[in-house]
Amino acid sequence: MNVVLVGDDPERMREALESEGHTVAVADVGNRPGLEDAGVMDAEVYLLTEMSQATSIVVAKDLNPELRVVVYAEGSLPDFASRQTDLVVDPDLLGPDAVAEEL
């Protein structure tokens, strides 16, 4: 599966996803050029690890309406972003290996 990961990765989600056989592209900033460069149009999952970049969910879904959006971060999403998000996981409740396996 193709995954675009946006944000810092202190929980090492990239490693966990790659160990499960997923292809991971990283966009440091979730703006349109960054998401396009990371290949979000061909991705199946958009994984956000920073709540501060929640507006990037709207951009990602605009570029790829079929994208499954997963947020793996502490905190809460603004309403506009939560309506377009499929799954929100708190890193304190579920580790990166379990999330990668379930994807």
Phi, psi and chi 1 to 4 in degrees:
 res  aa     phi    psi   chi1   chi2   chi3   chi4
   1 MET       -  142.8  169.7 -178.7   -3.5      -
   2 ASN   -91.6  126.6  -68.9  -30.5      -      -
   3 VAL  -124.4  135.2  178.1      -      -      -
   4 VAL  -106.8  122.4  171.2      -      -      -
   5 LEU  -106.4  128.9 -172.9  145.9      -      -
   6 VAL  -123.0  128.8  173.0      -      -      -
   7 GLY   114.2  176.0      -      -      -      -
   8 ASP   -62.0  158.9  -69.5  -23.7      -      -
   9 ASP  -130.0   58.2 -168.9   14.5      -      -
  10 PRO   -66.9  -23.2   25.7  -33.5      -      -
  11 GLU   -87.5   -3.8  -56.2  -66.0  -29.9      -
  12 ARG    64.6   44.1  -58.3  171.7   69.8  162.0
  13 MET   -63.1  -37.4  -83.3  -59.4  -56.7      -
  14 ARG   -57.5  -47.0 -178.3  179.4 -173.4  168.3
  15 GLU   -61.5  -43.3  -71.3  178.1   27.5      -
  16 ALA   -63.9  -42.0      -      -      -      -
  17 LEU   -65.5  -45.3  -70.7  163.8      -      -
  18 GLU   -64.9  -34.0  -71.3  175.0  -19.3      -
  19 SER   -68.5  -21.0   72.7      -      -      -
  20 GLU   -89.5    1.4  -72.8  -68.0  -34.3      -
  21 GLY    92.7    7.3      -      -      -      -
  22 HIS   -82.8  147.9  -56.9  -59.6      -      -
  23 THR   -90.5  127.6  -57.9      -      -      -
  24 VAL  -121.8  128.0 -179.3      -      -      -
  25 ALA  -113.6  141.7      -      -      -      -
  26 VAL  -113.6  133.0  175.9      -      -      -
  27 ALA  -117.7  115.5      -      -      -      -
  28 ASP   -63.6  -36.5  -66.1  -35.0      -      -
  29 VAL  -123.2  131.6  177.7      -      -      -
  30 GLY   -87.4   45.9      -      -      -      -
  31 ASN   -93.1  171.8   58.7   17.6      -      -
  32 ARG   -55.0  -50.9 -171.6  174.2 -158.3   92.2
  33 PRO   -61.5  -39.8  -21.7   31.0      -      -
  34 GLY   -64.5  -41.0      -      -      -      -
  35 LEU   -70.3  -39.3  -66.0  173.9      -      -
  36 GLU   -63.7  -43.5  -72.5  173.9  -16.5      -
  37 ASP   -62.6  -33.3  -71.4  -13.4      -      -
  38 ALA   -79.3   -8.5      -      -      -      -
  39 GLY    85.8   32.3      -      -      -      -
  40 VAL   -62.3  -25.2   76.7      -      -      -
  41 MET   -65.8  -26.0  -73.3   81.1   64.7      -
  42 ASP  -104.9    1.1  -61.6  -40.6      -      -
  43 ALA   -81.5  157.3      -      -      -      -
  44 GLU  -103.3  -28.0  -66.2  149.2  -69.3      -
  45 VAL  -131.0  137.4  172.4      -      -      -
  46 TYR  -111.3  117.0  178.4   75.0      -      -
  47 LEU  -113.2  113.6  178.8   63.7      -      -
  48 LEU  -102.6  129.9 -179.0   66.3      -      -
  49 THR  -116.1    8.1   60.0      -      -      -
  50 GLU  -136.5  115.7  -77.7 -176.9   38.0      -
  51 MET   -61.1  -27.1  -70.7  -67.0 -171.9      -
  52 SER   -65.5  -14.8   63.3      -      -      -
  53 GLN  -107.6   27.8  -66.9 -162.1   53.1      -
  54 ALA   -60.6  -29.0      -      -      -      -
  55 THR   -63.7  -20.1   55.7      -      -      -
  56 SER   -67.0  -20.7   66.0      -      -      -
  57 ILE   -62.0  -43.0  -67.1  169.9      -      -
  58 VAL   -62.7  -42.6  176.2      -      -      -
  59 VAL   -64.9  -45.2  177.4      -      -      -
  60 ALA   -61.6  -43.6      -      -      -      -
  61 LYS   -68.9  -29.6  -70.3  -68.4  -83.1 -170.5
  62 ASP   -66.6  -39.8 -177.1   51.5      -      -
  63 LEU   -75.2  -31.1  -67.9  167.4      -      -
  64 ASN  -146.4   88.1 -178.0  -11.8      -      -
  65 PRO   -60.7  -22.0  -19.7   29.4      -      -
  66 GLU   -85.5   -3.3  -59.4  -59.2  -44.9      -
  67 LEU   -61.9  135.8 -159.8   59.0      -      -
  68 ARG   -91.7  124.7 -172.8  168.2   49.3  162.5
  69 VAL  -102.5  124.9  176.4      -      -      -
  70 VAL  -123.9  130.4  177.3      -      -      -
  71 VAL  -110.0  125.5  176.3      -      -      -
  72 TYR  -122.0   83.8 -172.9   70.8      -      -
  73 ALA  -163.6  160.2      -      -      -      -
  74 GLU   -81.2  153.5  -66.0  178.4   -2.1      -
  75 GLY   107.1 -168.9      -      -      -      -
  76 SER  -127.9  150.7   59.0      -      -      -
  77 LEU   -86.5  148.7  -76.8  170.2      -      -
  78 PRO   -65.3  154.7  -12.1   20.1      -      -
  79 ASP   -54.5  -43.3  -73.9  -20.4      -      -
  80 PHE   -60.8  -32.7   71.0   88.0      -      -
  81 ALA   -84.2  -34.4      -      -      -      -
  82 SER   -66.7  -28.2   63.8      -      -      -
  83 ARG   -67.7  -21.8  -71.3 -170.1  -65.9  -89.3
  84 GLN  -106.4    6.8  -65.6 -175.1  -39.0      -
  85 THR  -102.9  133.5  -59.1      -      -      -
  86 ASP   -85.6  -34.1  -62.0  -64.8      -      -
  87 LEU  -152.3  134.6  178.9   64.5      -      -
  88 VAL  -121.6  125.2  178.4      -      -      -
  89 VAL  -124.8  129.7  179.7      -      -      -
  90 ASP   -85.4  125.4 -174.2  -31.8      -      -
  91 PRO   -59.3  -22.9  -20.3   28.9      -      -
  92 ASP   -73.3  -18.7  -70.0  -24.8      -      -
  93 LEU   -99.8  -28.1  -60.5  176.2      -      -
  94 LEU  -144.5  129.4 -159.5   57.8      -      -
  95 GLY   -76.8  164.1      -      -      -      -
  96 PRO   -62.0  -34.8   17.2  -25.1      -      -
  97 ASP   -64.1  -41.7  -67.2  -29.5      -      -
  98 ALA   -66.0  -40.6      -      -      -      -
  99 VAL   -65.5  -46.0  172.4      -      -      -
 100 ALA   -61.3  -39.6      -      -      -      -
 101 GLU   -65.4  -39.4 -175.7  178.3  -34.8      -
 102 GLU   -73.1  -27.6  -70.3  -56.9  -45.5      -
 103 LEU   -69.7      -  -70.7  177.9      -      -
